[in-house]
Amino acid sequence: DRFHAELPPQDFVVSNYLEVFPDPLRVVREWGGLLKVGGVLALVVRNAAAYKEPAAGPLVNAHRASCFDTTTLCCYVERAGFEVFTHMIAEKELRVAARKR
């Protein structure tokens, strides 16, 4: 969110910190701006649906500003100009990989 440099288009961006940003759609769009067409965005986030008690959910951590389930995460990624080609749930994590259109 604070990194600004002139870089050539990248092949991939990988992150497990999307939840800390208050505007995840803006951030995913900015990451898309770093990628070449066909470049891959890989995200790992906490799975909000895995928590049965709100008091134990992903937002208990004060550093997290957002939480996602599979539907919402894929929606953000697709609205930002990507095509999701795989997603999976691994215990309390969501993993999504998408290509820039």
C-alpha positions in Angstrom: 0.0 0.0 0.0 2.9 2.3 0.6 5.4 1.0 -2.0 5.8 3.3 -4.9 8.4 2.7 -7.6 8.8 2.5 -11.3 8.8 -1.2 -12.0 8.4 -3.0 -15.3 5.2 -5.1 -15.5 5.5 -8.1 -13.2 4.6 -11.8 -13.8 3.0 -12.3 -10.3 2.0 -10.7 -7.1 1.6 -12.8 -3.9 0.1 -11.6 -0.7 -1.2 -12.8 2.6 -2.0 -9.3 3.9 -5.1 -8.3 2.1 -7.2 -8.2 5.3 -5.2 -5.3 6.8 -6.4 -2.9 4.1 -9.6 -1.0 4.7 -10.4 -0.8 0.9 -9.4 -4.2 -0.5 -10.9 -3.6 -3.9 -8.6 -0.5 -4.4 -5.6 -2.5 -3.3 -6.3 -5.5 -5.6 -6.8 -3.0 -8.5 -3.4 -1.4 -7.6 -1.7 -4.8 -7.5 -3.3 -5.5 -10.9 -1.6 -2.3 -12.2 1.8 -3.9 -11.3 1.1 -7.0 -13.5 1.4 -7.7 -17.1 -1.7 -9.1 -18.9 -1.9 -12.7 -18.0 0.1 -12.1 -14.8 -0.9 -14.0 -11.7 -2.3 -12.7 -8.4 -2.1 -15.2 -5.6 -3.8 -14.4 -2.3 -4.1 -16.2 1.0 -6.6 -14.8 3.6 -8.4 -15.9 6.7 -11.7 -17.7 5.9 -14.4 -15.8 7.7 -16.8 -18.8 7.3 -14.5 -21.1 9.3 -15.2 -19.2 12.5 -18.4 -20.3 14.3 -18.2 -17.7 17.1 -17.8 -14.0 16.2 -15.7 -13.5 19.2 -13.1 -15.8 17.7 -13.4 -14.6 14.2 -10.7 -13.1 11.9 -11.5 -9.5 13.0 -10.5 -10.2 16.5 -7.0 -9.3 15.4 -7.0 -5.5 15.5 -4.7 -5.3 12.4 -7.4 -6.8 10.2 -9.8 -4.4 8.6 -11.6 -6.8 6.3 -12.7 -10.4 6.3 -13.7 -12.7 3.4 -15.4 -15.9 2.5 -14.8 -17.6 -0.9 -17.6 -15.7 -2.6 -16.6 -12.2 -1.5 -12.9 -12.7 -2.1 -13.5 -14.0 -5.7 -15.9 -11.1 -6.3 -13.3 -8.5 -5.3 -10.7 -10.2 -7.4 -13.0 -10.4 -10.5 -14.2 -6.8 -10.1 -10.6 -5.7 -10.1 -10.0 -7.2 -13.6 -8.9 -10.7 -12.9 -10.1 -14.2 -13.9 -10.0 -16.6 -11.0 -8.6 -19.9 -12.2 -8.4 -21.7 -8.8 -9.5 -21.3 -5.3 -9.5 -23.6 -2.3 -10.2 -23.7 1.4 -7.4 -25.0 3.6 -8.6 -25.1 7.2 -9.0 -21.5 8.2 -7.5 -20.1 5.0 -8.8 -19.2 1.6 -6.4 -19.4 -1.3 -7.2 -17.7 -4.6 -5.1 -17.5 -7.8 -6.2 -15.3 -10.7 -4.9 -14.0 -14.0 -5.0 -10.4 -15.0 -7.4 -9.9 -18.0 
